[in-house]
Each structure stands twice: as C-alpha cells, then as structure tokens.
Amino acid sequence: QVQLVESGGGLVQAGGSLRLSCAASGKIVTFVSMGWYRRAPGNQHEMVARIASGGNTVHSDSVKGRFTVSTDKARKTVYLQMNDLRPEDTAVYYCSACVVPDLCSWGQGTQVTVST
C-alpha cells in the first residue's frame, strides 16, 4: 500500500508562485510515472503535468511555460513548481503515482486558490 501526501497549496495573488510537493510512503515501489491533476468547481478532472521514470515530462497546454513537474533523485517525491499563477488555476490539485499505467495511487488533494 502506497500513501501519497501533498503539501504546499494555499492562497496566492495572480502572478505569484507556489510549489506543491507530494511524498510517497508505505510499500515503496518503482513508479513508471508520477504527476499532478486538478479539479476546479464545475470542471472535469484535468491532467496538469506528469513525469515518466526516464525523466520525460508532459505539461498541459494551459500550464506550459508556467508550471514545471520534477521529482527528487529517489523518485519518491514529485514536485510542481507553479509560476505566474492565474485565477483559472484555482482548483484542488491531486498527485498520482503509477506502478503501471492503469495502477495508480492518489493523494488526498491540496487546495490552490489564486486571487485577482
């Protein structure tokens, strides 16, 4: 059983920055990918960014150039550096870690609120 715990959310003004962290604990295995998703009120679950075990990253078009996903060397913590935040980035952000593409653990979510 893998547990994922997110931290780093909060309230920030538009144009500001936040860094989200997600630490894995429990029965640690090698993850083929780790990443971040978000859900805003009334919206669907949206992929924000993910990073594969080889280091390749994918960022959604809505955050490309502003957000950066990364992991620590042990690949047990995934980060999301968020710069130039906008009100439309307001959402609950969830981290995920997958041992195979269809077998993923999820964090409890952390709220990010961007004010105008």
mmCIF file of the C-alpha atoms, coordinates in Angstrom:
data_MODEL
# 
_entry.id   MODEL 
# 
loop_
_atom_site.group_PDB 
_atom_site.id 
_atom_site.type_symbol 
_atom_site.label_atom_id 
_atom_site.label_alt_id 
_atom_site.label_comp_id 
_atom_site.label_asym_id 
_atom_site.label_entity_id 
_atom_site.label_seq_id 
_atom_site.pdbx_PDB_ins_code 
_atom_site.Cartn_x 
_atom_site.Cartn_y 
_atom_site.Cartn_z 
_atom_site.occupancy 
_atom_site.B_iso_or_equiv 
_atom_site.pdbx_formal_charge 
_atom_site.auth_seq_id 
_atom_site.auth_comp_id 
_atom_site.auth_asym_id 
_atom_site.auth_atom_id 
_atom_site.pdbx_PDB_model_num 
ATOM 1   C CA . GLN A 1 1   ? 0.000   0.000  0.000   1.00 0.00 ? 1   GLN A CA 1 
ATOM 2   C CA . VAL A 1 2   ? 1.392   3.363  -1.087  1.00 0.00 ? 2   VAL A CA 1 
ATOM 3   C CA . GLN A 1 3   ? 0.375   6.598  0.578   1.00 0.00 ? 3   GLN A CA 1 
ATOM 4   C CA . LEU A 1 4   ? 0.812   9.968  -1.104  1.00 0.00 ? 4   LEU A CA 1 
ATOM 5   C CA . VAL A 1 5   ? 0.737   13.154 0.945   1.00 0.00 ? 5   VAL A CA 1 
ATOM 6   C CA . GLU A 1 6   ? 0.569   16.540 -0.766  1.00 0.00 ? 6   GLU A CA 1 
ATOM 7   C CA . SER A 1 7   ? 1.641   19.860 0.681   1.00 0.00 ? 7   SER A CA 1 
ATOM 8   C CA . GLY A 1 8   ? 2.276   23.391 -0.473  1.00 0.00 ? 8   GLY A CA 1 
ATOM 9   C CA . GLY A 1 9   ? -1.161  24.580 -1.507  1.00 0.00 ? 9   GLY A CA 1 
ATOM 10  C CA . GLY A 1 10  ? -2.636  27.852 -0.359  1.00 0.00 ? 10  GLY A CA 1 
ATOM 11  C CA . LEU A 1 11  ? -3.847  31.288 -1.330  1.00 0.00 ? 11  LEU A CA 1 
ATOM 12  C CA . VAL A 1 12  ? -1.753  33.433 -3.658  1.00 0.00 ? 12  VAL A CA 1 
ATOM 13  C CA . GLN A 1 13  ? -2.299  36.549 -5.725  1.00 0.00 ? 13  GLN A CA 1 
ATOM 14  C CA . ALA A 1 14  ? -2.353  36.382 -9.501  1.00 0.00 ? 14  ALA A CA 1 
ATOM 15  C CA . GLY A 1 15  ? 1.181   36.398 -10.851 1.00 0.00 ? 15  GLY A CA 1 
ATOM 16  C CA . GLY A 1 16  ? 2.539   34.699 -7.762  1.00 0.00 ? 16  GLY A CA 1 
ATOM 17  C CA . SER A 1 17  ? 4.165   31.299 -7.306  1.00 0.00 ? 17  SER A CA 1 
ATOM 18  C CA . LEU A 1 18  ? 3.609   28.153 -5.297  1.00 0.00 ? 18  LEU A CA 1 
ATOM 19  C CA . ARG A 1 19  ? 5.450   24.862 -5.100  1.00 0.00 ? 19  ARG A CA 1 
ATOM 20  C CA . LEU A 1 20  ? 3.490   21.688 -4.461  1.00 0.00 ? 20  LEU A CA 1 
ATOM 21  C CA . SER A 1 21  ? 5.141   18.585 -3.052  1.00 0.00 ? 21  SER A CA 1 
ATOM 22  C CA . CYS A 1 22  ? 3.895   15.025 -2.881  1.00 0.00 ? 22  CYS A CA 1 
ATOM 23  C CA . ALA A 1 23  ? 5.777   12.444 -0.836  1.00 0.00 ? 23  ALA A CA 1 
ATOM 24  C CA . ALA A 1 24  ? 5.243   8.707  -1.217  1.00 0.00 ? 24  ALA A CA 1 
ATOM 25  C CA . SER A 1 25  ? 5.439   6.391  1.788   1.00 0.00 ? 25  SER A CA 1 
ATOM 26  C CA . GLY A 1 26  ? 4.490   2.852  2.682   1.00 0.00 ? 26  GLY A CA 1 
ATOM 27  C CA . LYS A 1 27  ? 5.304   -0.067 0.410   1.00 0.00 ? 27  LYS A CA 1 
ATOM 28  C CA . ILE A 1 28  ? 7.580   1.874  -1.874  1.00 0.00 ? 28  ILE A CA 1 
ATOM 29  C CA . VAL A 1 29  ? 7.948   0.534  -5.370  1.00 0.00 ? 29  VAL A CA 1 
ATOM 30  C CA . THR A 1 30  ? 9.305   1.958  -8.572  1.00 0.00 ? 30  THR A CA 1 
ATOM 31  C CA . PHE A 1 31  ? 6.825   4.260  -10.237 1.00 0.00 ? 31  PHE A CA 1 
ATOM 32  C CA . VAL A 1 32  ? 6.654   4.340  -14.007 1.00 0.00 ? 32  VAL A CA 1 
ATOM 33  C CA . SER A 1 33  ? 5.139   7.800  -13.787 1.00 0.00 ? 33  SER A CA 1 
ATOM 34  C CA . MET A 1 34  ? 4.216   10.463 -11.264 1.00 0.00 ? 34  MET A CA 1 
ATOM 35  C CA . GLY A 1 35  ? 2.172   13.537 -11.865 1.00 0.00 ? 35  GLY A CA 1 
ATOM 36  C CA . TRP A 1 36  ? -0.359  16.165 -10.959 1.00 0.00 ? 36  TRP A CA 1 
ATOM 37  C CA . TYR A 1 37  ? -4.032  16.554 -11.803 1.00 0.00 ? 37  TYR A CA 1 
ATOM 38  C CA . ARG A 1 38  ? -6.535  19.178 -10.791 1.00 0.00 ? 38  ARG A CA 1 
ATOM 39  C CA . ARG A 1 39  ? -10.269 19.687 -10.491 1.00 0.00 ? 39  ARG A CA 1 
ATOM 40  C CA . ALA A 1 40  ? -11.875 23.087 -10.393 1.00 0.00 ? 40  ALA A CA 1 
ATOM 41  C CA . PRO A 1 41  ? -15.520 23.559 -9.300  1.00 0.00 ? 41  PRO A CA 1 
ATOM 42  C CA . GLY A 1 42  ? -17.805 22.521 -12.145 1.00 0.00 ? 42  GLY A CA 1 
ATOM 43  C CA . ASN A 1 43  ? -14.922 21.220 -14.227 1.00 0.00 ? 43  ASN A CA 1 
ATOM 44  C CA . GLN A 1 44  ? -13.652 17.772 -15.046 1.00 0.00 ? 44  GLN A CA 1 
ATOM 45  C CA . HIS A 1 45  ? -10.533 16.163 -13.660 1.00 0.00 ? 45  HIS A CA 1 
ATOM 46  C CA . GLU A 1 46  ? -7.651  17.576 -15.722 1.00 0.00 ? 46  GLU A CA 1 
ATOM 47  C CA . MET A 1 47  ? -4.093  16.346 -16.198 1.00 0.00 ? 47  MET A CA 1 
ATOM 48  C CA . VAL A 1 48  ? -1.684  19.153 -15.342 1.00 0.00 ? 48  VAL A CA 1 
ATOM 49  C CA . ALA A 1 49  ? 1.740   17.548 -15.724 1.00 0.00 ? 49  ALA A CA 1 
ATOM 50  C CA . ARG A 1 50  ? 3.396   14.192 -15.409 1.00 0.00 ? 50  ARG A CA 1 
ATOM 51  C CA . ILE A 1 51  ? 6.914   12.790 -15.456 1.00 0.00 ? 51  ILE A CA 1 
ATOM 52  C CA . ALA A 1 52  ? 7.965   9.334  -16.568 1.00 0.00 ? 52  ALA A CA 1 
ATOM 53  C CA . SER A 1 53  ? 10.615  7.185  -14.932 1.00 0.00 ? 53  SER A CA 1 
ATOM 54  C CA . GLY A 1 54  ? 13.050  8.118  -17.686 1.00 0.00 ? 54  GLY A CA 1 
ATOM 55  C CA . GLY A 1 55  ? 12.561  11.811 -16.981 1.00 0.00 ? 55  GLY A CA 1 
ATOM 56  C CA . ASN A 1 56  ? 10.340  12.716 -19.905 1.00 0.00 ? 56  ASN A CA 1 
ATOM 57  C CA . THR A 1 57  ? 7.709   15.266 -18.950 1.00 0.00 ? 57  THR A CA 1 
ATOM 58  C CA . VAL A 1 58  ? 4.330   16.275 -20.319 1.00 0.00 ? 58  VAL A CA 1 
ATOM 59  C CA . HIS A 1 59  ? 2.588   19.522 -19.419 1.00 0.00 ? 59  HIS A CA 1 
ATOM 60  C CA . SER A 1 60  ? -0.907  20.509 -20.428 1.00 0.00 ? 60  SER A CA 1 
ATOM 61  C CA . ASP A 1 61  ? -1.181  23.391 -22.859 1.00 0.00 ? 61  ASP A CA 1 
ATOM 62  C CA . SER A 1 62  ? -2.859  25.531 -20.209 1.00 0.00 ? 62  SER A CA 1 
ATOM 63  C CA . VAL A 1 63  ? 0.198   25.442 -17.932 1.00 0.00 ? 63  VAL A CA 1 
ATOM 64  C CA . LYS A 1 64  ? 3.053   25.004 -20.397 1.00 0.00 ? 64  LYS A CA 1 
ATOM 65  C CA . GLY A 1 65  ? 5.769   27.569 -19.775 1.00 0.00 ? 65  GLY A CA 1 
ATOM 66  C CA . ARG A 1 66  ? 4.425   28.391 -16.292 1.00 0.00 ? 66  ARG A CA 1 
ATOM 67  C CA . PHE A 1 67  ? 4.428   25.078 -14.391 1.00 0.00 ? 67  PHE A CA 1 
ATOM 68  C CA . THR A 1 68  ? 7.235   22.534 -14.105 1.00 0.00 ? 68  THR A CA 1 
ATOM 69  C CA . VAL A 1 69  ? 6.982   18.982 -12.799 1.00 0.00 ? 69  VAL A CA 1 
ATOM 70  C CA . SER A 1 70  ? 10.016  17.254 -11.292 1.00 0.00 ? 70  SER A CA 1 
ATOM 71  C CA . THR A 1 71  ? 10.991  14.540 -8.850  1.00 0.00 ? 71  THR A CA 1 
ATOM 72  C CA . ASP A 1 72  ? 13.727  14.014 -6.283  1.00 0.00 ? 72  ASP A CA 1 
ATOM 73  C CA . LYS A 1 73  ? 16.607  11.660 -7.099  1.00 0.00 ? 73  LYS A CA 1 
ATOM 74  C CA . ALA A 1 74  ? 14.935  8.751  -5.326  1.00 0.00 ? 74  ALA A CA 1 
ATOM 75  C CA . ARG A 1 75  ? 11.768  9.346  -7.354  1.00 0.00 ? 75  ARG A CA 1 
ATOM 76  C CA . LYS A 1 76  ? 9.687   9.161  -4.189  1.00 0.00 ? 76  LYS A CA 1 
ATOM 77  C CA . THR A 1 77  ? 8.636   12.826 -4.146  1.00 0.00 ? 77  THR A CA 1 
ATOM 78  C CA . VAL A 1 78  ? 7.090   14.706 -7.025  1.00 0.00 ? 78  VAL A CA 1 
ATOM 79  C CA . TYR A 1 79  ? 7.005   18.487 -7.206  1.00 0.00 ? 79  TYR A CA 1 
ATOM 80  C CA . LEU A 1 80  ? 5.008   21.019 -9.165  1.00 0.00 ? 80  LEU A CA 1 
ATOM 81  C CA . GLN A 1 81  ? 6.549   24.465 -9.425  1.00 0.00 ? 81  GLN A CA 1 
ATOM 82  C CA . MET A 1 82  ? 3.804   26.881 -10.382 1.00 0.00 ? 82  MET A CA 1 
ATOM 83  C CA . ASN A 1 83  ? 4.747   30.353 -11.575 1.00 0.00 ? 83  ASN A CA 1 
ATOM 84  C CA . ASP A 1 84  ? 2.675   33.206 -12.970 1.00 0.00 ? 84  ASP A CA 1 
ATOM 85  C CA . LEU A 1 85  ? -0.444  31.789 -11.381 1.00 0.00 ? 85  LEU A CA 1 
ATOM 86  C CA . ARG A 1 86  ? -3.800  32.856 -12.760 1.00 0.00 ? 86  ARG A CA 1 
ATOM 87  C CA . PRO A 1 87  ? -7.296  32.806 -11.240 1.00 0.00 ? 87  PRO A CA 1 
ATOM 88  C CA . GLU A 1 88  ? -8.219  29.980 -13.628 1.00 0.00 ? 88  GLU A CA 1 
ATOM 89  C CA . ASP A 1 89  ? -5.565  27.826 -11.946 1.00 0.00 ? 89  ASP A CA 1 
ATOM 90  C CA . THR A 1 90  ? -7.733  27.741 -8.824  1.00 0.00 ? 90  THR A CA 1 
ATOM 91  C CA . ALA A 1 91  ? -8.526  24.086 -8.126  1.00 0.00 ? 91  ALA A CA 1 
ATOM 92  C CA . VAL A 1 92  ? -7.851  21.140 -5.886  1.00 0.00 ? 92  VAL A CA 1 
ATOM 93  C CA . TYR A 1 93  ? -4.577  19.595 -7.013  1.00 0.00 ? 93  TYR A CA 1 
ATOM 94  C CA . TYR A 1 94  ? -4.003  15.855 -6.697  1.00 0.00 ? 94  TYR A CA 1 
ATOM 95  C CA . CYS A 1 95  ? -0.794  13.952 -7.146  1.00 0.00 ? 95  CYS A CA 1 
ATOM 96  C CA . SER A 1 96  ? -0.647  10.467 -8.577  1.00 0.00 ? 96  SER A CA 1 
ATOM 97  C CA . ALA A 1 97  ? 1.975   7.758  -8.760  1.00 0.00 ? 97  ALA A CA 1 
ATOM 98  C CA . CYS A 1 98  ? 1.597   4.761  -11.039 1.00 0.00 ? 98  CYS A CA 1 
ATOM 99  C CA . VAL A 1 99  ? 3.410   1.438  -10.831 1.00 0.00 ? 99  VAL A CA 1 
ATOM 100 C CA . VAL A 1 100 ? 1.941   0.532  -14.197 1.00 0.00 ? 100 VAL A CA 1 
ATOM 101 C CA . PRO A 1 101 ? -0.159  2.860  -16.394 1.00 0.00 ? 101 PRO A CA 1 
ATOM 102 C CA . ASP A 1 102 ? -3.513  1.671  -15.012 1.00 0.00 ? 102 ASP A CA 1 
ATOM 103 C CA . LEU A 1 103 ? -2.494  1.097  -11.405 1.00 0.00 ? 103 LEU A CA 1 
ATOM 104 C CA . CYS A 1 104 ? -2.110  4.442  -9.663  1.00 0.00 ? 104 CYS A CA 1 
ATOM 105 C CA . SER A 1 105 ? -2.254  5.770  -6.138  1.00 0.00 ? 105 SER A CA 1 
ATOM 106 C CA . TRP A 1 106 ? -3.693  9.212  -5.405  1.00 0.00 ? 106 TRP A CA 1 
ATOM 107 C CA . GLY A 1 107 ? -3.117  11.848 -2.792  1.00 0.00 ? 107 GLY A CA 1 
ATOM 108 C CA . GLN A 1 108 ? -5.895  13.494 -0.802  1.00 0.00 ? 108 GLN A CA 1 
ATOM 109 C CA . GLY A 1 109 ? -5.655  16.780 -2.679  1.00 0.00 ? 109 GLY A CA 1 
ATOM 110 C CA . THR A 1 110 ? -4.442  20.250 -1.795  1.00 0.00 ? 110 THR A CA 1 
ATOM 111 C CA . GLN A 1 111 ? -6.341  23.464 -2.484  1.00 0.00 ? 111 GLN A CA 1 
ATOM 112 C CA . VAL A 1 112 ? -4.758  26.175 -4.609  1.00 0.00 ? 112 VAL A CA 1 
ATOM 113 C CA . THR A 1 113 ? -6.608  29.478 -4.750  1.00 0.00 ? 113 THR A CA 1 
ATOM 114 C CA . VAL A 1 114 ? -5.439  32.343 -6.932  1.00 0.00 ? 114 VAL A CA 1 
ATOM 115 C CA . SER A 1 115 ? -6.963  35.734 -6.236  1.00 0.00 ? 115 SER A CA 1 
ATOM 116 C CA . THR A 1 116 ? -7.186  38.658 -8.650  1.00 0.00 ? 116 THR A CA 1 
# 
